[in-house]
Amino acid sequence: MPPDGPAIDTDAIDYAQVASAVDATGMIARGGFATDATAPDVPARADGRPTRTVVMIGNAGGAMWPRFRREQTPGPNPLDRWTRSVLQPIADRFGADYIHPSDEPFQPFQRWAQRADDVWQSPIGLMIHPEFGLWHAYRGAFLFVGRVSGLPMVGGRSRPCDICADRPCLSTCPVDAFTEQGYDAEACAGHVRSGTEPTCLTDGCAARCACPVGTAHRYGSDQMRFHMGAFVGLPS
């Protein structure tokens, strides 16, 4: 169902309709949750009406990458700009407000993600999914004024980290940037910029790559270089 398809009855939206429209972008719908006007962590819509349903949108693996690279335009933050350009028309078609993770005021995307799907914070801070591992991200949220039917169930799966005895994500970083006490972003960025072995800039974060969950969804080399370069401010 492309975003320029037939008109949608915004009072009778099913989650499968939203998911089908998003699929055409290479991204995926990532669950959702019902809310009400009293929820402190969900904003009202731009028109002042309360948000009744939040549907999360994101990517898993490299499915979106070929389209993004084909349609990428020059300038700063190309992935953020492309994401907005393909998701905003879909939100408009369904009568939803679209919020990007970098929009201010910043919204609690990690908390929303945990209400919408079975995801948890990993030892290195990234959200871990039982199928996709660490190879996924959230690219936006649709805020609906009405209830969206058919939302996926949440709570049926377990956090993979709880049965991971070795926790290689905490022992693989060449500069020990990840510990139980926190994350040393300065040490991490310094190593990425250095280009020394292991070359996290081109091969991807060594700690992230060490996670045994979701390896089939690991990003390709171009996608790895893009994200790591963006992290340290290198041209894309």
Protein Blocks (a to p, Z undefined) as FASTA:
>chain_A
ZZklccddfklccfklmmmmmmmnopacebdadddfklmkbccdfkopacfbdcddddeh
jllmmmmmmmpcedehkllmmmmmmmmmmmmmnopacddfkbccdddfklmmmmmpccdd
dfkopacdfklomaccdfbdcddfbdcehiacehiaccfklmmmnlmmlmmpmnlpacfk
bccfklmmmmmmnopacdfklnopfklmmpmghklmgccfklmmmmmmmmnopaZZ
